[in-house]
Every structure is written in C-alpha cells, then in structure tokens.
C-alpha cells in the first residue's frame, strides 16, 4: 500500500517538476513541461472567460492517476507485459477521451486546446511512472 501512495504522490511531483529542466531527459521531461505550460494557459483563459465546463478535463487526469494506482496495486511488473501494449492502449483511449471533450467545448476552444494538450501530457507522464513503478526512488 505504501507503493501506491508513493506512486500517486510521485506522478504530480514528476509532472510539475519537469518545468524546471524541460529538456533534461528529452521527451520524458519536455512533454510534461509543455503540459504544465498548457495547464497554466488553459486555466488562465478558462478563468478569465468564466468557462466552468472546462473542468471536465479533470476526467483524463483522474484516469491517468488511476493508471498509476493500479500499477502500484498490482505490484507485478510482468502483468503489464514487456511490449508495453497496455500503455499504448491507455494512451489511445486518452486521445479519444480528450478529443471528445475538446469537441464538446464549444465557445472555449483556445482554453480547451491547451487543456487537451495538458491532459495528454499528464497521461504520458502517468505511463512513464507506471512503466517504471518499481524503479522510482523512495524519498
């Protein structure tokens, strides 16, 4: 259970800390850093234009967090497969979900576009954390 809590806390820490060194590890830090920027832009535009319907973009974030929790609960790296197929399926489902949410954000397209990029970047970070769940250093 400690692994689950540790991994759940590590995902947002990894994601938001990537803004400090966006190109340190290539796409492993550049994609989350882009997501942090898009979150800031999308949130700012959404608040200024008073678009509370953009809160639906928390759904993909919750799904990403759930992936990390499941990875911590199962505890068997072999379950996920060496080929990473489950992660590819997860990212494809996230793209579909984010696309549907984006298409329904009429009147808030600029903020929705930024939040869609953030959501996918967070999903990418969740896949990285879930795939390396047993190599994450304990604080």
CORJOBEL-V962949 format. One record per pair of residues at least 24 apart in sequence whose C-alpha atoms are under 10 Angstrom apart, sorted by the first residue. I is the first residue (numbers start at 1). J is the second residue. D is the distance in Angstrom with one decimal. If there is no record, write none. Layout:
BEGIN
I;J;D  I;J;D
END
This chain:
BEGIN
1;69;9.7  1;72;7.8  1;73;7.1  1;75;9.8  2;72;8.8  2;73;9.6  3;69;8.8  3;71;9.4  3;72;5.8  3;73;7.8  3;75;8.5  3;133;8.5  3;134;8.7  3;136;9.6  3;138;9.0  4;68;7.7  4;69;5.5  4;70;8.0  4;71;7.9  4;72;4.6  4;73;6.1  4;74;9.4  4;75;9.1  4;133;9.3  5;68;9.7  5;69;7.9  5;72;8.3  5;73;9.7  6;69;9.5  6;72;8.7  6;133;9.7  6;136;9.0  6;137;9.5  6;138;7.6  6;139;8.6  7;65;9.2  7;68;6.6  7;69;7.1  7;71;8.7  7;72;6.8  7;126;9.7  7;129;7.5  7;130;8.1  7;132;10.0  7;133;7.1  7;134;9.4  7;136;7.9  7;137;9.9  7;138;9.4  8;64;10.0  8;65;6.7  8;66;8.5  8;67;9.5  8;68;6.4  8;69;6.2  8;70;9.9  8;71;10.0  8;72;8.5  8;126;9.5  8;129;9.3  8;130;9.8  9;65;9.4  9;68;9.8  9;69;10.0  10;68;9.5  10;126;9.7  10;129;8.0  10;133;9.9  10;136;8.4  10;137;9.6  10;138;9.6  10;139;9.6  11;64;9.2  11;65;7.6  11;68;7.8  11;122;8.6  11;123;10.0  11;125;7.1  11;126;6.4  11;127;9.7  11;128;9.1  11;129;6.5  11;130;9.0  12;65;8.9  12;122;8.5  12;125;8.7  12;126;8.9  14;125;7.8  14;126;9.4  14;128;9.9  14;129;8.5  15;121;8.6  15;122;7.0  15;124;9.6  15;125;6.4  15;126;8.7  15;129;9.8  16;122;9.6  27;124;9.7  27;125;10.0  28;121;10.0  28;124;8.5  28;125;7.5  28;128;7.6  29;121;10.0  29;125;8.6  30;121;9.4  31;117;9.3  31;118;9.1  31;120;9.0  31;121;5.7  31;122;8.5  31;124;7.6  31;125;8.0  32;117;9.7  32;118;7.9  32;119;9.8  32;120;9.1  32;121;5.3  32;122;6.5  32;123;9.2  32;124;7.6  32;125;6.4  32;126;10.0  33;118;9.3  33;121;8.3  33;122;9.8  34;114;9.7  34;117;8.0  34;118;7.4  34;121;7.4  34;122;9.9  35;114;8.2  35;115;8.2  35;116;9.0  35;117;6.1  35;118;4.0  35;119;7.3  35;120;7.8  35;121;5.1  35;122;6.8  35;123;9.9  35;124;9.7  35;125;9.6  36;114;9.8  36;115;9.6  36;117;9.4  36;118;6.6  36;119;9.8  36;121;8.4  36;122;8.8  37;114;8.5  37;115;9.7  37;117;9.5  37;118;7.9  38;111;8.7  38;112;9.8  38;113;8.5  38;114;4.7  38;115;6.1  38;116;8.4  38;117;6.5  38;118;5.5  38;119;9.2  38;121;9.3  39;111;8.9  39;112;9.9  39;114;6.5  39;115;5.7  39;116;8.9  39;117;8.1  39;118;5.5  39;119;8.4  39;121;9.9  40;111;9.8  40;114;8.5  40;115;8.8  40;118;9.1  41;110;9.1  41;111;7.1  41;112;10.0  41;113;9.9  41;114;6.6  41;115;8.2  41;118;9.8  42;108;9.6  42;109;9.7  42;110;7.3  42;111;4.2  42;112;6.6  42;113;7.6  42;114;4.9  42;115;5.3  42;116;8.8  42;117;9.4  42;118;8.5  43;111;7.0  43;112;9.2  43;114;8.5  43;115;7.6  44;111;8.1  45;108;8.7  45;110;7.7  45;111;5.6  45;112;9.2  45;114;9.3  46;108;7.5  46;109;9.8  46;110;8.8  46;111;5.8  46;112;8.2  46;114;10.0  46;115;9.4  47;111;9.4  49;107;9.7  49;108;8.2  49;111;9.2  50;108;9.5  51;105;9.3  51;107;8.7  51;108;7.0  51;111;8.8  51;112;9.7  52;108;10.0  53;101;9.9  53;104;9.5  53;105;7.5  53;106;9.7  53;108;8.8  53;112;9.6  54;101;8.7  54;102;9.1  54;104;9.8  54;105;7.2  54;108;7.9  54;109;9.8  54;111;7.9  54;112;6.7  54;115;8.1  54;116;9.9  55;112;9.8  55;115;9.5  56;98;9.6  56;101;7.2  56;102;9.6  56;105;9.4  56;112;9.8  56;115;9.8  57;97;9.4  57;98;7.5  57;101;7.1  57;102;8.6  57;112;8.2  57;115;6.6  57;116;7.1  57;118;8.9  57;119;6.8  58;115;9.2  58;119;7.9  59;94;9.9  59;97;8.8  59;98;9.0  59;101;9.4  59;119;8.8  60;93;9.6  60;94;6.6  60;95;9.3  60;97;7.2  60;98;7.0  60;101;9.5  60;116;9.1  60;118;9.7  60;119;6.0  60;120;7.9  60;122;8.4  60;123;7.5  61;94;9.4  61;118;9.0  61;119;6.0  61;120;8.5  61;121;9.6  61;122;6.6  61;123;7.0  61;126;9.1  62;119;9.7  62;122;9.8  62;123;9.5  63;90;9.3  63;94;8.3  63;119;9.9  63;122;9.9  63;123;8.1  63;126;9.3  64;90;8.7  64;91;9.4  64;94;8.5  64;119;8.7  64;120;9.2  64;122;6.9  64;123;5.2  64;124;8.5  64;125;8.4  64;126;5.5  64;127;7.9  64;130;9.5  65;122;8.9  65;123;8.3  65;125;9.8  65;126;6.8  65;127;9.7  65;129;10.0  65;130;9.6  66;126;9.0  67;123;8.9  67;126;6.9  67;127;7.7  67;129;9.3  67;130;7.0  68;123;9.9  68;125;9.8  68;126;6.2  68;127;7.6  68;128;9.4  68;129;6.8  68;130;5.1  68;131;8.8  68;133;8.0  69;126;9.8  69;130;8.3  69;133;9.9  70;130;8.5  71;126;10.0  71;127;9.7  71;129;8.9  71;130;5.6  71;131;8.0  71;132;9.5  71;133;6.9  71;134;9.4  72;129;9.9  72;130;7.6  72;133;6.8  72;134;8.5  75;133;8.5  75;134;8.3  76;133;9.8  76;134;9.2  77;130;9.3  77;131;8.0  77;132;8.8  77;133;8.1  77;134;7.7  80;130;9.4  80;131;8.2  81;131;9.9  82;131;9.7  84;127;9.5  84;131;8.0  86;127;9.5  86;131;10.0  87;123;9.7  87;124;9.1  87;126;9.4  87;127;6.1  87;128;9.0  87;130;8.7  87;131;8.1  88;124;10.0  88;127;8.8  90;123;8.3  90;124;9.5  90;126;9.9  90;127;8.2  91;120;7.8  91;121;10.0  91;123;6.8  91;124;7.2  91;126;9.7  91;127;8.1  92;120;9.9  94;119;8.2  94;120;6.8  94;123;7.1  94;124;9.5  95;119;9.0  95;120;6.8  95;123;9.2
END
